[in-house]
Amino acid sequence: MTNASDRWDDEVFARGDISVREKANVLTIELNRPEARNAQTPAMWTALAAVGAAIMADPADIAVVVIRGAGPSFSAGLDLRMFTPEGVPGQTSLAALIGLPDAELDAAIADFQRGFTWQRSVRPLTVAAVHGHAIGAGFQLALACDLIIAAPDATFAMRETSLGLVPDLGGTGPLVRAVGLARATDICATGRIVDATEAERLGLVVRVAEDLTAAVESYAETIAATPPGAVADLLPLLAAAVDNDPHQHLAAERRAQIARLRALTGGEG
């Protein structure tokens, strides 16, 4: 993958308020609505989905994907104009969505979810670099990634229930796996703020760093320096450990190791 302009329609990114850049095997996706604390819109979800589709089609030599937010926050959640009759200019409103038959509404939500479901399916490791607010859809976008590195001022909250809704952008599964059912219930049902210190203690965040940019860059460099394919083959192995029985998982480890040995020796026995 060379650069974003060679791979995607820049209009999709401009309409979705994101930017994409690649440097030394690291692809950085930045939410670019700093004046709105990177509040999310359907166009942003479409743009995120387009990035994921392109990576899945051709991961090239990308080792790490970093998702971050411009300005004071990672993402303060859904653009609240979606709740007004007018909605976001040029985009749908919740009122329009509610008017759809169930099957069409289901399809619309599934389309929104595509911006949040590729992060754990692509070969590169995905990292959310979170500072400031990660609220609602912002929290779910961070949870979509393989891991989260946070600044000390990061705050996480799942505020959907306060709006009479439930999280529907893929965040509930990763949250339960990270902190357990009881704590996930507490976080989602109350909508309370989880600060960076608590998030690290609960296992939501792998590291809290005073200099978030430097910490993420160092982490990405470490991953990118590993032999090609090693981390990519590790990720599904670790994910499968949750559901595999011990014998299944030992067999999965063997298959993965054989693939790595073949890769390191050019396919020779």
C-alpha positions in Angstrom: 0.0 0.0 0.0 1.6 3.3 -1.1 -0.5 6.1 0.1 -4.2 6.9 0.7 -4.7 8.9 -2.5 -3.6 5.9 -4.6 -5.9 3.5 -2.8 -9.1 5.3 -2.0 -11.4 8.1 -3.2 -10.3 11.2 -1.2 -13.9 12.4 -1.4 -14.9 9.5 0.9 -12.4 10.6 3.5 -13.3 14.3 3.2 -17.0 13.5 3.5 -16.3 11.3 6.5 -13.9 13.7 8.2 -11.0 11.3 8.5 -7.4 11.3 7.2 -5.2 8.3 6.4 -1.4 8.3 6.1 1.2 5.6 6.0 4.8 5.7 7.2 7.2 2.8 7.8 4.7 0.0 7.8 2.3 1.9 10.1 -1.0 3.2 8.8 -2.6 6.0 10.9 -6.2 6.8 10.7 -7.2 10.1 12.2 -10.7 11.3 13.0 -10.6 14.9 11.9 -13.5 16.9 13.4 -11.6 18.5 16.3 -14.1 21.3 16.6 -16.8 18.7 17.4 -14.5 16.5 19.5 -14.6 14.1 16.6 -18.3 13.4 17.0 -19.2 10.6 14.6 -21.6 10.5 11.6 -22.7 7.8 9.2 -20.3 9.3 6.6 -17.4 8.7 9.1 -18.5 5.1 9.5 -18.6 4.7 5.7 -15.0 6.1 5.5 -13.8 3.8 8.2 -15.4 0.8 6.5 -13.7 1.8 3.3 -10.3 1.8 4.9 -10.9 -1.6 6.4 -12.1 -3.1 3.1 -9.0 -1.9 1.4 -6.7 -3.3 4.1 -8.5 -6.7 3.9 -8.2 -6.7 0.2 -4.5 -5.9 0.2 -2.7 -5.6 3.6 0.6 -5.1 1.7 3.4 -4.5 4.2 1.3 -2.8 6.9 2.2 -4.1 10.3 0.2 -1.8 12.5 -2.9 0.4 12.1 -3.3 3.3 14.6 -6.6 5.0 15.1 -6.5 8.4 16.8 -8.4 11.6 17.0 -7.4 15.2 16.1 -7.8 17.9 18.7 -8.7 17.6 22.4 -10.6 14.2 22.2 -10.4 10.8 20.6 -14.2 10.9 19.9 -17.1 12.2 22.0 -19.5 9.8 20.4 -22.4 10.2 18.0 -23.1 13.6 16.5 -26.2 14.6 18.5 -27.6 16.3 15.4 -28.6 12.8 14.4 -31.3 13.0 17.1 -32.9 16.1 15.5 -35.5 16.0 12.7 -33.0 17.7 10.4 -30.2 15.3 11.2 -26.7 15.9 9.9 -26.8 17.8 6.6 -26.5 15.5 3.7 -26.9 12.4 5.9 -29.7 10.4 7.4 -31.3 11.2 10.8 -32.5 8.8 13.5 -36.0 9.9 12.8 -35.7 8.7 9.2 -34.1 5.5 10.3 -36.9 4.8 12.8 -39.4 5.1 10.0 -37.9 2.2 8.1 -39.3 -1.4 8.3 -37.4 -3.6 10.7 -35.5 -5.5 7.9 -34.3 -2.2 6.3 -33.4 -0.7 9.7 -31.4 -3.9 10.5 -29.6 -3.6 7.2 -28.8 0.1 7.9 -27.4 -0.7 11.3 -25.3 -3.5 9.8 -23.9 -1.1 7.3 -22.9 1.3 10.1 -21.3 -1.6 12.0 -18.9 -2.2 9.1 -16.8 0.7 10.3 -16.2 -1.1 13.6 -15.9 -4.8 12.7 -12.7 -5.0 10.5 -10.2 -3.9 13.1 -9.9 -7.4 14.7 -10.1 -9.2 11.3 -7.3 -7.6 9.4 -3.7 -9.0 9.6 -2.1 -5.8 11.0 -2.4 -5.2 14.7 -4.8 -2.3 15.4 -4.2 0.2 18.2 -6.5 2.9 19.5 -4.5 5.9 20.7 -7.0 7.5 23.1 -6.8 11.0 24.7 -9.6 13.0 26.1 -13.1 11.7 25.6 -13.9 8.2 24.2 -17.7 8.3 24.7 -20.4 6.0 23.3 -19.5 5.4 19.6 -16.0 6.7 20.5 -15.6 4.1 23.2 -16.9 1.4 20.8 -14.3 2.5 18.2 -11.5 2.2 20.7 -12.9 -1.2 21.8 -12.9 -2.4 18.1 -9.1 -2.3 18.1 -6.9 -5.1 19.3 -5.6 -2.9 22.1 -5.9 0.6 23.6 -3.0 2.9 24.7 -4.3 5.9 26.6 -3.2 9.3 27.8 -3.7 10.2 31.5 -6.6 12.4 30.5 -8.5 9.7 28.7 -12.1 9.0 29.8 -14.3 6.2 28.7 -18.1 6.0 28.9 -20.9 4.0 27.3 -23.7 6.5 27.3 -26.2 4.8 25.1 -28.6 3.8 27.9 -28.9 7.5 28.9 -30.4 8.1 25.5 -32.7 5.1 25.8 -30.6 3.0 23.5 -28.0 0.1 23.7 -24.5 0.0 22.2 -24.9 -1.4 18.7 -21.5 -0.7 17.0 -19.8 -3.9 18.1 -18.5 -2.7 21.5 -20.3 -5.0 23.9 -18.4 -8.2 23.0 -14.9 -6.7 23.4 -16.0 -4.9 26.6 -17.2 -8.1 28.2 -14.1 -10.0 27.1 -11.9 -7.3 28.5 -13.5 -6.7 31.9 -16.0 -9.5 32.5 -19.8 -9.5 32.5 -20.5 -7.8 35.8 -18.1 -4.9 35.2 -19.4 -4.5 31.6 -22.9 -4.4 32.9 -22.0 -1.7 35.4 -20.2 0.4 32.8 -23.0 0.2 30.2 -26.0 0.3 32.6 -24.8 3.4 34.5 -23.0 5.2 31.7 -20.4 6.3 34.3 -17.0 7.6 33.4 -14.1 5.3 33.6 -10.8 7.2 33.8 -7.5 6.1 32.4 -6.2 4.7 35.7 -9.3 2.6 36.3 -9.3 1.5 32.6 -5.8 0.2 32.9 -6.6 -1.6 36.2 -9.7 -3.2 34.6 -7.7 -4.4 31.5 -9.4 -2.0 29.0 -6.2 -0.2 28.5 -2.8 -1.9 28.1 -0.8 1.2 28.9 -1.2 4.8 30.1 1.4 7.1 28.7 2.2 10.7 29.5 3.4 11.3 25.9 0.8 9.3 24.0 2.2 10.0 20.6 5.7 8.9 21.5 4.4 5.8 23.3 2.2 4.7 20.3 5.0 5.4 17.8 7.4 3.3 20.0 4.9 0.5 20.3 4.2 0.5 16.6 7.9 0.5 15.8 8.4 -2.5 18.0 5.6 -4.5 16.3 6.8 -3.4 12.8 10.3 -4.7 13.6 9.2 -8.3 14.2 9.6 -10.7 11.3 6.8 -10.3 8.8 3.7 -12.3 9.6 4.6 -13.3 13.1 2.2 -10.9 14.9 -0.4 -11.3 12.2 -0.5 -15.1 12.8 -0.4 -14.6 16.6 -3.6 -12.5 16.7 -6.2 -15.1 15.6 -4.4 -17.7 17.8 -4.9 -15.6 20.9 -8.5 -14.7 19.9 -9.3 -18.4 19.5 -8.0 -19.2 22.9 -11.2 -17.8 24.4 -13.4 -20.5 22.9 -11.1 -23.4 22.0 -10.9 -26.4 24.4 -7.3 -27.3 25.4 -6.9 -29.9 22.7 -8.3 -27.7 20.0 -6.0 -24.9 21.0 -2.9 -27.1 21.1 -3.7 -28.1 17.6 -4.2 -24.5 16.6 -0.8 -23.6 18.0 0.8 -26.4 16.0 -0.9 -25.3 12.8 0.2 -21.7 13.3 3.8 -22.7 14.2 4.1 -24.9 11.1 2.9 -22.0 9.0 5.5 -19.7 10.6 8.3 -22.3 10.2 7.4 -22.7 6.5 7.4 -18.9 6.1 10.8 -18.5 7.7 12.3 -21.2 5.6 10.7 -20.2 2.3 8.3 -23.2 2.4 11.0 -25.8 2.7 10.4 -28.9 4.9 
